[in-house]
Amino acid sequence: MEKIKSGVEIDTALNQVIPQIARHTCQIFEEDMKKMKPYGSGVLAILHDKYFLLTASHVAEALMDDSKHLYIQVNKSSYINILGDIKLTEIDKSSGIDLAYVLLDDQMIPALKKPYKFIDISYFRKHNQMLDATHYCILGFPENNIRMVNGIQETGAEAFFTAPTNDKPYEYYKYNKELCHILEIKGKGIDVSTSRQSTVNMHFHGLSGCGLWFISYIPSPYTQEYHCEYSLIGIMTEYKKGKYFCLIGYKIHLILEAISKFEGLNFKEIPVRRRQNLH
């Protein structure tokens, strides 16, 4: 596959697929002093007619406390609390794997379907061979991306286009390449609501639980343009600011294996295919 590094292709992805990825991604809030405070991110999926929220374990663990509630925003001023059956990894007992899912209660679905779009299994991709190019997008909600508009709190998503690291961060931080992806912290950051490009926002709190997406750039046989497609390859969980400044996400097949085990759902590996052709 051709390596894509120029801003032109990133602009193409921004216009074609980032608005779609944003609809699969929700921000998770906690209530603090009767105000909604950003807490994390998640990806919404429909698998075998069941609706799921995919996120990080350290985000979802708050749902295990009966005295705490987490919420998803469904319009400018309305939030619904997250209800459902929760499964999460015990990080210290699972080689550091930090993944969780919520099998969402049916009463949440009508409200969520209005602003969001649940992805199906065709958008999931097992991705072991990382490409040395900016084919990777992390889209989530940094907790400091807040503004007040006419007295109403508004938060925004950011998309980061980046590339994988070499093997050194895996070795230094002792991460297993079979379980996780490590990405560089450099490149372009884009405010999804304004489409303004900037240097990467170095405040990554709030991104935990968002998706790691592989962007395929497919050249048109007729023009100099590209058609973009996207696949979910991981869930982002943490970042490091030590010797190597990087972002870490766990591979998506791990969460599918958990869903298969606990929910009794079977998944066949689906080959990468073109979902549409714009030319």
C-alpha positions in Angstrom: 0.0 0.0 0.0 1.3 3.5 -0.8 2.6 5.5 2.1 0.6 8.7 2.7 2.3 11.6 4.4 1.2 14.8 2.9 -1.3 17.3 4.3 -3.4 16.9 1.1 -4.4 13.3 2.0 -5.0 14.3 5.7 -7.4 17.0 4.4 -9.1 14.3 2.3 -9.6 12.1 5.3 -10.8 15.0 7.3 -13.5 15.8 4.8 -14.5 12.2 4.0 -14.3 10.0 7.1 -13.6 12.1 10.2 -17.3 13.3 10.4 -18.3 9.6 10.2 -15.8 8.5 12.9 -17.0 11.3 15.1 -20.6 9.9 15.0 -19.3 6.5 16.3 -17.5 8.2 19.2 -19.1 9.5 22.3 -17.9 11.5 25.2 -18.4 10.1 28.7 -19.2 12.5 31.6 -19.4 12.3 35.3 -21.5 14.6 37.5 -19.5 16.9 39.7 -21.3 19.6 41.8 -24.4 19.2 39.6 -22.4 19.9 36.5 -21.3 17.5 33.8 -17.5 17.0 33.8 -15.6 15.3 31.0 -14.4 11.9 32.1 -13.5 9.8 29.1 -14.4 8.6 25.6 -16.0 5.5 24.0 -17.0 3.9 20.7 -20.5 2.7 20.0 -21.0 -0.6 18.2 -23.8 -3.0 17.2 -22.8 -6.7 17.2 -25.4 -9.4 16.5 -28.2 -6.9 17.1 -26.8 -6.1 20.6 -25.6 -2.6 21.4 -22.3 -2.0 23.1 -20.2 0.9 24.4 -16.5 0.0 24.1 -14.0 1.9 26.3 -11.1 1.6 28.7 -11.4 -0.4 31.9 -10.2 2.5 34.1 -13.0 4.6 32.6 -15.8 2.0 33.1 -14.7 1.0 36.6 -16.7 3.9 37.9 -19.8 2.1 36.8 -19.1 -0.7 39.3 -19.7 1.8 42.2 -23.4 2.1 42.9 -22.9 5.6 44.2 -21.4 6.9 40.9 -23.0 7.4 37.5 -21.5 8.1 34.1 -23.4 9.9 31.3 -23.5 10.3 27.5 -24.6 13.6 26.0 -27.5 13.2 23.5 -28.1 16.9 22.6 -26.8 20.3 23.6 -28.4 20.2 27.1 -29.4 16.6 27.7 -27.5 13.6 29.1 -28.5 10.0 29.8 -26.8 7.9 32.4 -25.1 4.7 31.2 -27.0 1.6 32.0 -26.2 -2.0 31.2 -24.0 -5.0 31.9 -20.4 -4.2 32.4 -17.3 -6.3 31.7 -13.9 -5.0 32.4 -10.3 -6.3 32.7 -8.5 -6.2 36.0 -5.5 -4.2 34.8 -3.0 -5.6 37.4 -4.1 -9.2 36.6 -4.3 -9.0 32.8 -0.8 -8.0 31.6 -1.9 -4.4 31.8 -4.8 -4.8 29.4 -7.1 -1.9 30.0 -10.3 -2.7 28.1 -14.0 -2.7 28.9 -17.4 -2.9 27.3 -21.0 -2.2 28.4 -23.8 -4.2 26.9 -26.2 -1.3 26.8 -29.7 -1.4 28.3 -32.3 -1.2 25.6 -33.9 1.9 27.1 -30.8 3.9 26.1 -30.8 3.0 22.4 -33.5 5.3 21.0 -31.9 8.4 22.5 -28.4 7.4 21.4 -29.4 6.6 17.8 -30.4 10.2 17.2 -26.9 11.8 17.4 -24.7 8.7 17.1 -24.2 5.8 14.6 -23.3 2.4 15.9 -20.6 0.6 13.9 -21.0 -3.0 12.9 -18.5 -5.8 12.6 -17.5 -4.9 9.1 -15.6 -1.9 10.5 -13.5 -3.9 12.9 -10.1 -5.0 11.7 -7.3 -7.1 13.1 -4.2 -5.1 12.3 -0.8 -6.5 13.2 1.5 -5.1 10.6 1.7 -1.4 11.3 2.6 0.9 8.4 5.3 3.5 8.8 3.1 6.3 7.7 0.3 8.6 8.9 -2.5 6.1 8.3 -3.6 6.2 11.9 -6.3 8.4 13.5 -7.1 8.8 17.2 -10.4 10.6 17.7 -11.6 11.4 21.2 -12.5 14.1 23.6 -9.7 15.9 25.6 -11.1 17.0 28.9 -9.7 20.5 28.5 -11.6 21.1 25.2 -14.5 23.0 26.8 -16.0 26.3 25.9 -19.1 28.2 27.1 -21.5 29.3 24.3 -24.5 31.4 25.4 -24.2 30.0 28.9 -24.2 26.4 27.7 -21.1 24.2 28.1 -19.9 22.8 24.9 -17.1 20.2 24.5 -15.4 19.1 21.3 -13.6 16.1 19.8 -10.1 16.2 18.4 -8.7 14.0 15.8 -4.9 13.2 15.8 -3.2 11.9 12.7 -0.1 10.0 13.6 2.2 7.1 12.8 3.5 4.1 14.8 6.7 4.1 16.8 9.6 1.8 16.3 10.2 -1.1 18.7 12.1 0.9 21.3 9.1 2.2 23.3 7.7 -1.4 23.5 11.0 -2.6 24.9 11.5 0.3 27.3 8.0 0.4 28.7 7.7 -3.4 28.5 4.6 -3.6 26.3 3.7 -6.7 24.4 3.4 -6.0 20.6 0.9 -8.9 20.3 -1.5 -7.0 22.6 -1.1 -3.2 21.9 -0.2 -0.5 19.4 2.1 2.4 20.3 1.8 5.6 18.3 4.0 8.7 18.0 2.9 11.9 19.6 3.5 14.3 16.8 1.8 15.4 13.6 -1.5 17.3 13.2 -4.3 17.7 15.7 -7.7 18.8 14.3 -10.7 20.2 16.2 -13.6 18.2 14.7 -16.2 20.8 15.2 -14.3 23.7 13.6 -12.0 21.7 11.2 -9.1 23.9 12.4 -5.7 22.2 12.2 -3.0 22.8 14.8 -0.1 21.2 16.5 -1.1 18.3 18.7 -2.8 19.1 21.9 -0.5 17.6 24.6 -3.4 17.3 27.1 -4.6 13.7 26.6 -6.8 13.3 29.6 -10.2 12.4 28.4 -9.1 10.4 25.4 -9.1 7.1 27.3 -11.5 4.7 25.7 -11.6 6.4 22.3 -10.9 4.5 19.0 -7.7 3.9 17.1 -8.7 4.0 13.5 -6.8 2.8 10.4 -7.4 5.1 7.4 -7.1 3.5 4.0 -6.3 5.9 1.1 -7.5 4.5 -2.2 -6.4 6.3 -5.3 -9.0 7.0 -8.0 -8.2 5.4 -11.3 -9.6 8.4 -13.1 -8.4 11.4 -11.1 -5.6 12.5 -8.8 -7.9 12.3 -5.8 -8.2 9.7 -3.0 -11.2 7.9 -1.6 -10.8 7.1 2.2 -12.1 4.2 4.2 -11.7 3.5 7.9 -11.5 0.6 10.3 -11.4 0.3 14.1 -8.2 -1.4 15.1 -7.9 -0.5 18.8 -9.1 1.3 21.9 -6.8 4.0 23.3 -6.0 3.7 27.0 -3.0 5.8 28.1 0.1 7.8 27.2 3.7 8.1 28.3 5.8 11.2 28.8 9.0 9.6 29.9 12.0 8.8 27.6 9.6 8.1 24.8 6.5 10.4 24.4 3.8 8.2 23.0 0.2 7.0 23.0 -0.9 3.4 23.8 -3.9 1.5 22.6 -5.0 -2.2 22.9 -5.9 -4.2 19.9 -9.5 -4.5 19.0 -9.5 -8.3 18.7 -9.0 -8.5 22.5 -12.4 -6.8 23.2 -14.1 -8.9 20.5 -12.7 -12.1 22.2 -14.2 -10.9 25.5 -17.6 -10.2 24.0 -17.5 -13.6 22.3 -16.7 -15.3 25.5 -19.1 -13.6 27.9 -22.0 -12.8 25.5 -21.8 -16.0 23.4 -21.4 -14.2 20.1 -19.3 -15.6 17.3 -17.4 -13.4 14.9 -15.8 -14.4 11.6 -12.8 -12.4 10.5 -14.1 -10.2 7.7 -11.7 -9.3 4.9 -11.0 -5.6 4.2 -13.4 -4.5 1.4 -14.5 -1.2 -0.2 -17.7 -0.1 1.3 -18.4 2.4 -1.3 -16.9 4.0 -4.4 -17.2 7.7 -4.9 -15.7 7.8 -8.4 
